[in-house]
Amino acid sequence: MEKSSAKLKTLLVTAVCGFCFIAPVLAEGTYIDERPVKEGILFEQYNDWQAGAEAFHTEDGELRTICSIHTGGDGDNSITVSISNGDVLPPDGMPYVEYQEATARGYPTQLQQNQAVLWIIYTDGKGASYQSEAYTGIDEEGIPYANVSVNGDELGILRGFAKGNKVVLLDEYSGGDFYVASLRGFSAAYRKMSAWCGFSPDSVLK
């Protein structure tokens, strides 16, 4: 009798929800596992942010994946958030957050060494700021570069990105802004990055 009752209940649920979509429910601390199982490059666009992953084998034969999300297009100034599945993963370690100035051979960078820079994240008209400094140099191909990394404030800035509308990088000395980026699509891109590199996005998105 119990077996027949259970079967009837299943049939009734199927009849009622024949056209329902039942989404997976993820508990806090879990993630959708989309880690690559072979070498290759992945790419997804989420409004004003792009997500990418590169999977490759190390010298030890281990499959390693580098995941990143960034603003702008290729060859443009951009903010990049990156991590590898070989790094300490969230919530114990946070992705690297960096502004990268696009440069070309023979041209100086706009940013100068040790230039004081403010990251200002705007949420509904209110801004939260974080201090940092620019780092400049010349790469192996002779092309100058300038970066502004976030040292120790990664979690706060990433949480700000998830809730904010835009981020502005400001020259703290002159008060002029030299980079503005939309945060539309950040959360979706970050969630995809977490799926590709195998960690929960909850520490940033919840």
C-alpha positions as CSV (number, residue, x, y, z in Angstrom):
1,M,0.0,0.0,0.0
2,E,2.8,2.4,0.9
3,K,4.6,1.6,-2.4
4,S,1.5,2.3,-4.4
5,S,0.9,5.5,-2.5
6,A,4.4,6.7,-3.2
7,K,4.0,5.9,-6.9
8,L,0.7,7.8,-7.0
9,K,2.4,10.8,-5.3
10,T,5.2,10.8,-7.9
11,L,2.7,10.7,-10.8
12,L,0.7,13.6,-9.3
13,V,3.9,15.7,-8.9
14,T,4.9,14.9,-12.4
15,A,1.5,15.9,-13.7
16,V,1.5,19.2,-11.9
17,C,5.1,20.1,-12.6
18,G,5.3,18.6,-16.1
19,F,6.5,22.0,-17.4
20,C,8.3,23.2,-14.3
21,F,12.1,23.9,-14.2
22,I,13.6,22.8,-11.0
23,A,16.9,24.7,-10.5
24,P,19.6,23.1,-8.3
25,V,19.8,24.5,-4.8
26,L,23.3,25.2,-3.7
27,A,24.1,25.5,-0.1
28,E,26.5,28.2,1.1
29,G,30.1,27.2,0.5
30,T,29.3,25.1,-2.6
31,Y,29.8,26.0,-6.3
32,I,28.8,24.7,-9.7
33,D,31.7,22.5,-10.8
34,E,32.7,23.3,-14.3
35,R,36.4,22.7,-14.0
36,P,38.0,21.8,-17.3
37,V,39.0,18.2,-17.8
38,K,41.3,18.8,-20.8
39,E,43.6,21.5,-22.1
40,G,41.9,24.4,-23.8
41,I,40.7,28.0,-23.6
42,L,37.2,29.1,-22.5
43,F,35.5,32.4,-22.9
44,E,32.2,34.0,-21.8
45,Q,30.8,37.6,-22.1
46,Y,28.6,39.0,-19.3
47,N,27.5,42.5,-20.2
48,D,30.6,44.7,-19.5
49,W,32.8,41.9,-18.1
50,Q,34.5,39.0,-19.8
51,A,35.4,35.7,-18.2
52,G,38.2,33.5,-19.5
53,A,40.0,30.3,-18.5
54,E,43.1,28.6,-19.8
55,A,43.7,24.9,-18.9
56,F,47.1,23.3,-19.5
57,H,49.3,20.6,-18.2
58,T,52.3,21.5,-16.0
59,E,55.7,19.9,-16.2
60,D,54.5,17.4,-13.6
61,G,51.6,16.4,-15.8
62,E,49.0,18.1,-13.6
63,L,46.1,19.9,-15.3
64,R,46.2,23.5,-14.2
65,T,43.6,26.2,-14.9
66,I,44.1,30.0,-14.8
67,C,40.9,31.9,-14.5
68,S,40.3,35.6,-15.0
69,I,37.6,38.2,-15.6
70,H,38.2,41.7,-16.9
71,T,36.7,44.9,-18.2
72,G,37.4,46.4,-21.6
73,G,38.5,44.7,-24.8
74,D,41.8,43.2,-25.8
75,G,44.5,45.8,-26.0
76,D,42.5,48.3,-23.9
77,N,43.2,49.5,-20.3
78,S,41.4,47.1,-18.0
79,I,40.8,45.8,-14.5
80,T,41.6,42.2,-14.2
81,V,40.6,39.7,-11.5
82,S,42.6,36.4,-11.7
83,I,43.3,33.2,-9.8
84,S,44.7,29.7,-10.5
85,N,43.3,26.5,-9.2
86,G,46.9,25.9,-7.9
87,D,46.6,29.0,-5.6
88,V,45.0,29.2,-2.2
89,L,41.4,29.5,-3.1
90,P,38.6,31.5,-1.5
91,P,37.6,32.0,1.2
92,D,41.2,31.3,2.5
93,G,42.8,33.3,-0.3
94,M,41.4,35.8,-2.7
95,P,41.9,36.4,-6.4
96,Y,44.4,39.0,-7.6
97,V,42.9,42.4,-8.5
98,E,44.9,44.7,-10.8
99,Y,44.5,47.6,-13.2
100,Q,46.6,47.2,-16.3
101,E,47.4,50.2,-18.5
102,A,47.6,49.3,-22.2
103,T,50.9,50.5,-23.7
104,A,52.9,50.3,-26.9
105,R,56.6,50.1,-27.7
106,G,58.2,53.5,-27.7
107,Y,55.5,55.3,-25.7
108,P,55.7,56.2,-22.0
109,T,53.0,55.0,-19.6
110,Q,50.5,57.5,-18.3
111,L,51.0,56.2,-14.8
112,Q,54.3,56.8,-13.0
113,Q,56.2,54.7,-10.5
114,N,54.8,54.9,-7.0
115,Q,52.0,57.2,-8.2
116,A,49.2,57.3,-5.5
117,V,46.0,55.9,-6.9
118,L,42.5,55.7,-5.4
119,W,40.0,53.0,-6.3
120,I,36.5,54.4,-5.8
121,I,33.5,52.1,-6.1
122,Y,30.2,53.8,-6.5
123,T,27.0,52.2,-5.3
124,D,23.8,54.1,-5.8
125,G,25.7,57.4,-5.8
126,K,27.8,56.7,-2.7
127,G,31.6,56.0,-3.0
128,A,33.9,53.7,-1.1
129,S,37.7,54.3,-1.7
130,Y,40.8,52.2,-1.4
131,Q,44.4,53.4,-1.7
132,S,47.1,51.9,-3.8
133,E,50.2,52.7,-5.8
134,A,51.3,52.3,-9.4
135,Y,54.1,50.0,-10.4
136,T,55.9,50.5,-13.7
137,G,58.6,48.7,-15.7
138,I,59.6,47.3,-19.1
139,D,58.9,43.7,-20.0
140,E,61.2,41.2,-21.8
141,E,60.1,42.5,-25.2
142,G,61.0,46.0,-24.4
143,I,57.4,47.2,-24.0
144,P,56.7,49.5,-21.0
145,Y,53.9,48.6,-18.6
146,A,52.1,50.1,-15.7
147,N,49.9,48.3,-13.2
148,V,48.0,49.2,-10.0
149,S,47.4,46.2,-7.8
150,V,45.3,45.8,-4.7
151,N,47.4,44.8,-1.7
152,G,45.3,43.3,1.1
153,D,42.0,44.9,0.2
154,E,41.0,42.3,-2.4
155,L,37.9,41.0,-0.4
156,G,36.6,44.5,0.3
157,I,37.0,45.6,-3.3
158,L,35.5,42.5,-4.8
159,R,32.5,42.8,-2.6
160,G,32.2,46.4,-3.7
161,F,32.4,45.3,-7.3
162,A,29.5,42.8,-6.7
163,K,27.2,45.5,-5.2
164,G,28.4,48.6,-7.1
165,N,27.5,50.4,-10.3
166,K,30.9,51.6,-11.4
167,V,34.5,51.8,-10.4
168,V,36.8,54.8,-10.9
169,L,40.6,55.0,-10.6
170,L,41.7,58.4,-9.5
171,D,45.0,60.1,-9.4
172,E,45.2,61.0,-5.7
173,Y,47.5,63.9,-6.4
174,S,45.6,65.8,-9.1
175,G,42.2,64.5,-8.3
176,G,41.6,63.5,-12.0
177,D,40.2,60.2,-12.9
178,F,42.1,58.2,-15.6
179,Y,39.9,55.1,-15.8
180,V,36.2,54.4,-15.3
181,A,34.5,51.0,-15.7
182,S,31.0,49.7,-15.4
183,L,30.4,46.9,-12.9
184,R,27.4,45.5,-14.9
185,G,28.0,41.8,-15.3
186,F,30.7,41.5,-12.7
187,S,28.8,39.1,-10.4
188,A,27.9,36.7,-13.3
189,A,31.5,36.7,-14.6
190,Y,32.9,36.1,-11.1
191,R,30.5,33.2,-10.6
192,K,31.7,31.7,-13.9
193,M,35.3,32.1,-12.8
194,S,34.6,30.3,-9.6
195,A,33.0,27.4,-11.5
196,W,36.0,27.1,-13.8
197,C,38.6,27.2,-11.0
198,G,36.7,25.2,-8.4
199,F,35.8,27.5,-5.5
200,S,32.7,29.0,-3.9
201,P,31.9,32.6,-4.9
202,D,30.0,33.1,-1.6
203,S,32.6,35.1,0.2
204,V,32.3,37.8,-2.4
205,L,28.7,37.5,-3.7
206,K,26.8,36.8,-0.4
